[in-house]
Amino acid sequence: MTAHMLIKSDAEAPLIARGVDTQVIRALIYGGLAAADLLIVLGAFVGADLLRHSRLNDTLSHSYLLIVPVFMAVSLYSGCYTYGAVVSRSRSIPKVVGAFLAASGFTLVLIFALKNSGYLSRLAFFVGALFSLAGLVAVRMLVPQIIRRLGPRFFRRVLITDGGWSEAIPVGFERVDADGLGLRPELADPLMLHRFSQIVAGADRVVVACPVEHRERWSLYLKSVDCAGELLVPELHNVEPLGQDGVTGLAGVRVSVGRLDLRNRILKRCFDLAITAPVLVLLSPVMLLAAIAIKLESPGPVLFRQQRMGRANQLFDVFKFRSMYVDQGDQDGAQSTARGDQRITRVGRWIRATSIDELPQLFNVINGDMSLVGPRPHALGSRAGDELFWHVDRRYWLRHTIKPGLTGLAQVRGHRGATEVRADLTKRLESDIEYLSHWSVLSDIAILVRTAFVLVHRNAY
């Protein structure tokens, strides 16, 4: 079984293209809606000003255009661009009308406070307000129709059946027949985890129907991917617990939620790109010198590529400057690097001690496989003592619910270097889970600042 084997669904319910990330599509919808709102409000007030004066008046006379940025701020804060606010007219219209009225009131108070009310064209203001409300409501009438046309590309639901399934597939769900695909919740098989992640890639909700004895393992599988995951518990159906899903008609237990919602994923990605792009330019001379030194000292490629576990336990190729002799490289990461390791070249010792060997991973960040801050990605053969990482602690898979990072909380706490005993991994795992539980942009900034003080570390060899 290869890591990148193609997965085909059963003929009963073919799956949509793998890797379709509905959160990206929703981000485009939300962004387009926000842009439309901005243009509607701006166009309405500019048009009202032209109707009133036959031309755009001076700055003071249309100072009420302050309503445009105020409205955008209020609408963002009030959640006008979220899933719940766009799928239903009964929710979206009151939200946007309320946001606009609040922005109008605040703008009028601000104009009076700045003593510009004498220049305010009341007719232009109220005509612009009416045009704005009409345009905002009209757009909200259309958006749900667009979303219905997108269907599973906007919000994807997957039902995984492990065992027989004789009932009808719930409306809006795709069925994945685990038996037919040879999909088993094997906790000791990273390639099976990778395969599972490929199947549910981009899904927003994953429901698993399985025998009782498989629930614990499926629960861990669901927790290891960035989605809302549920286990169906048919024996609770007659009890009718609160929150029972009327769509499936069966009682389920939610066992996982996405670590980062759409807003925070976009925020983290923008932060990564804003830092990485200038840093790449700034450090390009250092990277060029390192590449020349590596090439001059020993034959072989400048870069070392290795498969590692990424977000949602999907495999990706990580880039590093080659620090070992080519014929002694450890492609699987089965042998931890030791102090005075003979496999490492002289240039390799220097770039590892200064963490320069990690700089090519900035391209992994640009590519979207990694983030600046997150749990460090590990090779499949990594061991703590004589045990593979995931044999030491089953929580190991949970650290992959977000993208791996160039640096992380474990690294700035000094948990680096060889994992000679189980405790070496456990300490890193505890730090990784703590980071996942308390993520914020401020925590990423703090870790990046602290990283500057541990680039040269006694365990970096």
C-alpha positions as MATLAB code, in Angstrom:
seq = 'MTAHMLIKSDAEAPLIARGVDTQVIRALIYGGLAAADLLIVLGAFVGADLLRHSRLNDTLSHSYLLIVPVFMAVSLYSGCYTYGAVVSRSRSIPKVVGAFLAASGFTLVLIFALKNSGYLSRLAFFVGALFSLAGLVAVRMLVPQIIRRLGPRFFRRVLITDGGWSEAIPVGFERVDADGLGLRPELADPLMLHRFSQIVAGADRVVVACPVEHRERWSLYLKSVDCAGELLVPELHNVEPLGQDGVTGLAGVRVSVGRLDLRNRILKRCFDLAITAPVLVLLSPVMLLAAIAIKLESPGPVLFRQQRMGRANQLFDVFKFRSMYVDQGDQDGAQSTARGDQRITRVGRWIRATSIDELPQLFNVINGDMSLVGPRPHALGSRAGDELFWHVDRRYWLRHTIKPGLTGLAQVRGHRGATEVRADLTKRLESDIEYLSHWSVLSDIAILVRTAFVLVHRNAY';
ca = [
       0.000    0.000    0.000;
       1.457    3.340   -1.024;
       0.950    6.619    0.789;
      -0.627    8.326   -2.177;
      -2.853    5.550   -3.531;
      -6.038    6.679   -5.258;
      -9.235    6.099   -3.287;
     -12.432    5.229   -5.165;
     -15.880    5.246   -3.625;
     -18.594    2.651   -3.980;
     -20.923    3.062   -6.942;
     -23.882    3.740   -4.662;
     -22.714    7.224   -3.675;
     -19.674    8.519   -5.572;
     -17.559   11.009   -3.710;
     -16.689   14.467   -4.923;
     -13.092   15.247   -5.902;
     -10.582   14.629   -3.137;
      -9.024   17.622   -1.489;
     -11.956   19.979   -2.129;
     -11.772   22.223    0.915;
     -15.207   23.650    1.537;
     -13.763   26.163    3.996;
     -11.839   27.752    1.126;
     -15.033   27.969   -0.930;
     -16.913   29.468    2.023;
     -14.113   31.990    2.505;
     -14.523   33.060   -1.124;
     -18.299   33.360   -0.667;
     -17.922   35.387    2.530;
     -15.249   37.593    0.974;
     -17.350   38.168   -2.131;
     -20.374   39.014    0.007;
     -18.357   41.494    2.077;
     -17.016   43.125   -1.096;
     -20.557   43.339   -2.517;
     -21.810   44.969    0.709;
     -19.006   47.514    0.625;
     -19.726   48.427   -3.008;
     -23.487   48.600   -2.370;
     -23.195   50.990    0.579;
     -20.505   53.119   -1.065;
     -22.386   53.219   -4.376;
     -25.694   54.043   -2.662;
     -24.305   57.054   -0.819;
     -22.247   58.335   -3.739;
     -25.287   57.934   -5.992;
     -27.505   59.778   -3.499;
     -24.964   62.601   -3.335;
     -24.941   62.862   -7.139;
     -28.758   62.945   -7.240;
     -28.843   65.683   -4.608;
     -26.049   67.921   -5.921;
     -25.533   66.688   -9.519;
     -21.890   66.241   -8.559;
     -19.778   64.999   -5.679;
     -19.587   67.800   -3.151;
     -16.583   68.704   -1.028;
     -15.292   66.428    1.696;
     -17.266   68.032    4.545;
     -20.596   67.762    2.738;
     -20.322   63.995    2.360;
     -18.530   63.271    5.613;
     -21.376   60.780    6.216;
     -19.400   58.388    3.983;
     -17.793   57.436    7.293;
     -20.697   55.002    7.441;
     -18.918   52.715    4.947;
     -15.969   51.652    7.157;
     -18.178   51.762   10.265;
     -20.729   49.437    8.641;
     -18.044   46.982    7.523;
     -16.580   46.870   11.039;
     -19.995   46.369   12.667;
     -21.079   43.697   10.164;
     -17.854   41.749   10.651;
     -18.179   41.961   14.439;
     -21.842   40.925   14.407;
     -21.154   37.825   12.295;
     -22.794   38.805    9.021;
     -20.217   36.731    7.129;
     -20.555   33.350    8.832;
     -22.167   30.061    7.840;
     -25.250   30.547   10.013;
     -25.785   34.082    8.732;
     -25.754   33.315    5.005;
     -27.564   29.993    4.599;
     -30.923   31.376    5.732;
     -32.700   34.580    4.667;
     -34.504   34.699    8.019;
     -31.116   34.984    9.733;
     -29.054   36.964    7.259;
     -31.505   39.815    6.539;
     -32.127   40.817   10.184;
     -28.394   40.610   10.883;
     -27.328   42.879    8.026;
     -30.209   45.335    8.603;
     -29.332   45.527   12.286;
     -25.645   46.067   11.475;
     -26.493   48.841    9.003;
     -28.855   50.639   11.391;
     -26.266   50.445   14.181;
     -23.585   51.815   11.827;
     -25.946   54.629   10.703;
     -26.662   55.664   14.268;
     -23.003   55.596   15.249;
     -22.042   57.614   12.149;
     -24.621   60.314   12.873;
     -23.458   60.602   16.482;
     -19.856   60.834   15.273;
     -20.699   63.572   12.749;
     -22.483   65.604   15.416;
     -19.617   65.072   17.860;
     -17.167   66.366   15.225;
     -19.466   69.378   14.640;
     -19.853   68.587   10.944;
     -23.648   68.276   11.065;
     -24.054   71.707    9.458;
     -22.505   70.319    6.287;
     -24.627   67.148    6.329;
     -27.030   66.747    3.436;
     -29.892   65.056    5.244;
     -31.692   64.164    2.009;
     -28.566   62.549    0.530;
     -27.967   60.640    3.758;
     -31.450   59.159    4.036;
     -31.719   58.390    0.316;
     -28.326   56.663    0.512;
     -29.502   54.720    3.562;
     -32.639   53.511    1.759;
     -30.659   52.507   -1.353;
     -28.156   50.678    0.861;
     -30.820   48.709    2.733;
     -32.526   47.758   -0.524;
     -29.254   46.531   -2.052;
     -28.161   44.639    1.075;
     -31.499   42.854    1.377;
     -31.580   42.029   -2.358;
     -28.169   40.355   -2.155;
     -29.276   38.345    0.908;
     -32.246   37.104   -1.095;
     -29.892   35.689   -3.759;
     -27.097   34.173   -1.635;
     -29.048   31.142   -0.283;
     -29.884   30.157   -3.885;
     -26.184   30.268   -4.789;
     -25.358   28.138   -1.749;
     -27.993   25.556   -2.674;
     -26.467   25.288   -6.148;
     -23.011   24.715   -4.644;
     -24.365   21.904   -2.463;
     -21.550   19.749   -0.980;
     -18.937   22.138   -2.338;
     -20.119   24.672    0.236;
     -20.699   22.337    3.182;
     -19.687   18.698    2.873;
     -21.161   15.911    5.027;
     -19.764   12.386    5.008;
     -21.289    9.229    6.494;
     -18.771    6.419    7.037;
     -20.350    2.997    7.477;
     -18.198    0.352    9.135;
     -20.385   -2.743    8.859;
     -23.777   -3.231    7.295;
     -26.029   -0.250    6.525;
     -29.563   -1.047    5.429;
     -31.163    2.364    5.913;
     -31.466    5.172    3.398;
     -28.547    7.598    3.170;
     -29.542   10.805    5.016;
     -30.211   13.802    2.785;
     -27.080   15.847    2.109;
     -24.643   13.068    3.069;
     -22.131   11.121    0.989;
     -21.641    7.525    2.001;
     -18.200    5.995    2.419;
     -18.325    2.201    2.694;
     -15.321    1.427    4.902;
     -15.508   -2.312    4.220;
     -15.682   -1.822    0.471;
     -12.654    0.495    0.526;
     -10.642   -1.633    2.935;
     -10.636    1.263    5.378;
      -9.941    0.142    8.952;
      -9.320    2.307   12.042;
      -5.846    0.919   12.709;
      -4.094    3.116   15.258;
      -0.688    1.607   14.511;
      -0.854    2.273   10.770;
       0.069    5.855    9.754;
      -0.622    5.110    6.084;
      -4.185    4.085    6.945;
      -4.578    7.379    8.846;
      -3.258    9.198    5.797;
      -5.729    7.343    3.609;
      -8.636    8.186    5.933;
      -7.609   11.842    5.916;
      -7.574   11.873    2.124;
     -11.102   10.481    2.035;
     -12.538   13.093    4.404;
     -10.317   15.955    3.189;
     -12.322   19.161    3.113;
     -15.341   17.625    4.888;
     -17.028   19.787    7.494;
     -18.922   17.019    9.225;
     -18.028   13.340    9.412;
     -20.423   10.806   10.961;
     -19.347    7.208   11.622;
     -21.691    4.255   12.042;
     -19.700    1.324   13.412;
     -19.844   -1.634   15.809;
     -19.434   -0.878   19.514;
     -15.969   -2.477   19.646;
     -14.668   -0.090   16.941;
     -15.964    3.152   18.459;
     -12.868    4.001   20.490;
     -10.588    3.708   17.471;
     -12.915    5.629   15.156;
     -13.165    8.313   17.829;
      -9.407    8.789   17.767;
      -9.444    8.874   13.962;
     -12.076   11.626   14.007;
     -10.183   13.612   16.641;
      -7.038   13.507   14.519;
      -8.605   15.413   11.593;
      -9.809   18.999   11.477;
     -13.566   18.444   11.272;
     -16.714   18.009   13.332;
     -16.824   14.261   13.990;
     -19.649   12.169   15.405;
     -20.257    8.532   16.290;
     -23.766    7.205   15.782;
     -25.156    5.441   18.872;
     -28.393    3.733   17.717;
     -29.193    2.414   21.204;
     -29.835    6.006   22.306;
     -32.376    6.626   19.556;
     -35.458    5.757   21.632;
     -34.190    7.910   24.497;
     -34.348   10.959   22.193;
     -31.467   12.885   23.806;
     -31.320   16.650   23.538;
     -29.506   17.733   20.384;
     -30.457   14.583   18.474;
     -29.881   15.148   14.775;
     -33.126   15.401   12.856;
     -31.226   14.992    9.555;
     -29.916   11.463   10.150;
     -32.780   10.419   12.398;
     -30.280    8.700   14.697;
     -28.714    9.729   17.964;
     -25.028   10.556   17.774;
     -22.233   11.639   20.067;
     -19.903   14.400   18.945;
     -16.322   13.368   19.641;
     -14.356   16.065   17.807;
     -14.488   19.618   16.548;
     -12.150   21.502   14.253;
      -9.302   23.084   16.196;
      -9.415   26.321   14.193;
     -12.532   27.775   12.633;
     -12.480   29.420    9.208;
     -11.756   32.890   10.582;
      -8.763   31.708   12.623;
      -7.419   29.566    9.773;
      -7.439   32.593    7.484;
      -5.900   34.725   10.219;
      -3.107   32.221   10.853;
      -2.432   31.795    7.128;
      -2.248   35.557    6.539;
       0.105   35.874    9.510;
       2.349   33.119    8.093;
       2.565   34.717    4.653;
       3.090   38.238    6.015;
       6.117   37.050    8.019;
       7.516   34.350    5.710;
       7.724   36.330    2.461;
       9.971   39.142    3.793;
      12.000   36.699    5.916;
      12.749   34.623    2.808;
      14.067   37.719    1.042;
      16.056   38.788    4.101;
      17.649   35.362    4.644;
      18.245   34.487    0.986;
      21.994   35.412    1.194;
      22.407   33.094    4.207;
      20.595   30.289    2.397;
      22.698   30.812   -0.728;
      25.950   30.623    1.253;
      24.746   27.479    3.054;
      23.845   25.852   -0.272;
      27.278   26.660   -1.748;
      29.068   25.296    1.321;
      27.066   22.049    1.249;
      27.755   21.553   -2.447;
      31.477   22.216   -2.109;
      32.027   19.889    0.845;
      30.370   16.666   -0.334;
      28.646   15.335   -3.463;
      24.896   15.130   -3.553;
      21.846   17.377   -3.574;
      21.735   20.542   -1.497;
      18.252   19.829   -0.189;
      17.093   16.802    1.770;
      13.442   15.749    1.318;
      11.655   13.516    3.771;
       8.056   12.376    4.164;
       6.488   13.546    7.401;
       3.076   13.703    9.013;
       1.232   16.985    8.468;
      -2.168   18.417    9.224;
      -4.921   15.807    9.629;
      -2.230   13.082    9.522;
      -1.619   13.581    5.804;
       1.874   12.945    4.515;
       3.917   15.678    2.842;
       7.555   16.246    1.838;
       9.498   18.491    4.184;
      12.575   20.378    2.931;
      15.847   20.778    4.808;
      19.422   21.596    3.882;
      21.289   18.307    3.610;
      23.501   17.877    6.667;
      24.563   14.217    6.225;
      26.598   12.306    3.685;
      24.238   11.090    0.951;
      25.000    7.392    1.419;
      24.373    7.641    5.164;
      21.153    9.639    5.124;
      18.206    8.364    7.165;
      15.176    8.682    4.892;
      12.715    7.197    7.407;
      14.077    8.988   10.462;
      14.448    5.681   12.312;
      17.808    6.598   13.878;
      17.938    9.707   16.037;
      20.908   11.975   15.547;
      23.416   11.630   18.388;
      26.102   13.978   19.633;
      29.211   13.441   17.496;
      27.204   11.513   14.883;
      29.597   10.387   12.129;
      26.907   10.645    9.458;
      26.925   14.452    9.717;
      29.262   16.521    7.563;
      31.316   19.419    8.933;
      29.043   21.953    7.268;
      26.114   19.902    8.515;
      27.212   20.284   12.139;
      27.339   24.038   11.747;
      23.968   24.455   10.034;
      22.273   22.100   12.497;
      23.752   23.875   15.514;
      22.454   27.217   14.220;
      19.136   25.817   12.904;
      20.029   27.031    9.386;
      19.251   23.534    8.101;
      15.562   24.224    8.801;
      15.338   27.382    6.650;
      14.135   25.633    3.451;
      10.970   24.823    5.379;
       9.999   28.435    4.759;
       9.066   27.161    1.279;
       6.833   24.554    2.959;
       5.106   27.453    4.708;
       4.632   29.330    1.428;
       3.292   26.134   -0.140;
       0.758   25.727    2.673;
       2.051   22.412    4.045;
       3.410   24.031    7.198;
       2.923   27.046    9.429;
       5.532   29.190   11.162;
       4.369   27.937   14.549;
       2.907   24.538   15.352;
       3.899   21.025   16.428;
       7.105   19.950   14.698;
       6.535   17.358   11.941;
       8.094   13.958   12.557;
       9.295   11.264   10.191;
       7.356    7.988   10.119;
      10.251    6.034   11.593;
      10.862    8.360   14.561;
      11.332    6.528   17.849;
      11.472    7.289   21.550;
      13.985    4.760   22.732;
      12.985    1.568   20.913;
       9.315    2.456   20.386;
       7.670    4.290   17.518;
       6.206    7.608   18.620;
       2.557    6.560   18.249;
       3.193    3.410   20.330;
       4.386    5.529   23.249;
       1.183    7.552   23.567;
      -1.980    7.269   21.471;
      -2.554   10.998   21.922;
       0.309   11.439   19.468;
      -2.096   11.547   16.497;
      -4.036   14.441   18.064;
      -1.095   16.824   17.597;
      -1.760   16.814   13.851;
      -5.115   18.621   13.922;
      -3.385   21.783   12.664;
      -0.439   22.376   10.360;
       3.029   21.513   11.677;
       5.380   24.407   12.329;
       8.981   25.512   11.894;
       9.013   26.072   15.620;
       6.659   25.349   18.462;
       6.035   25.541   22.167;
       7.989   22.335   22.783;
      11.047   23.714   20.984;
      11.174   27.025   22.882;
      10.904   25.049   26.121;
      14.068   23.196   25.188;
      12.539   19.869   24.132;
      14.791   19.305   21.130;
      17.337   16.793   19.927;
      17.250   13.012   20.222;
      14.321   11.200   21.849;
      16.313    8.638   23.784;
      13.585    7.708   26.277;
       9.767    7.803   26.360;
       9.771   10.953   28.494;
      11.524   12.891   25.701;
       8.456   12.405   23.508;
       5.912   12.808   26.301;
       7.230   16.265   27.224;
       6.990   17.409   23.609;
       3.526   15.914   23.228;
       2.243   17.683   26.350;
       3.566   21.013   25.054;
       2.021   20.407   21.624;
      -1.417   19.637   23.085;
      -1.166   22.699   25.354;
      -0.416   24.845   22.293;
      -3.403   23.400   20.401;
      -5.733   24.047   23.331;
      -4.714   27.680   23.802;
      -3.855   28.845   20.277;
      -3.964   32.540   19.441;
      -2.047   34.874   17.154;
      -0.453   36.393   20.248;
       0.808   32.969   21.322;
       2.347   32.481   17.849;
       4.077   35.854   18.115;
       5.382   35.026   21.600;
       6.772   31.665   20.411;
       8.485   33.282   17.418;
      10.126   35.843   19.696;
      11.264   33.124   22.111;
      12.591   31.069   19.181;
      15.156   33.777   18.464;
      16.799   32.941   21.801;
      17.023   29.173   21.221;
      18.252   29.026   17.608;
      21.585   27.886   19.018;
      20.836   25.139   21.525;
      22.923   22.501   23.285;
      20.559   19.761   22.014;
      20.810   20.908   18.394;
      23.283   18.465   16.833;
];
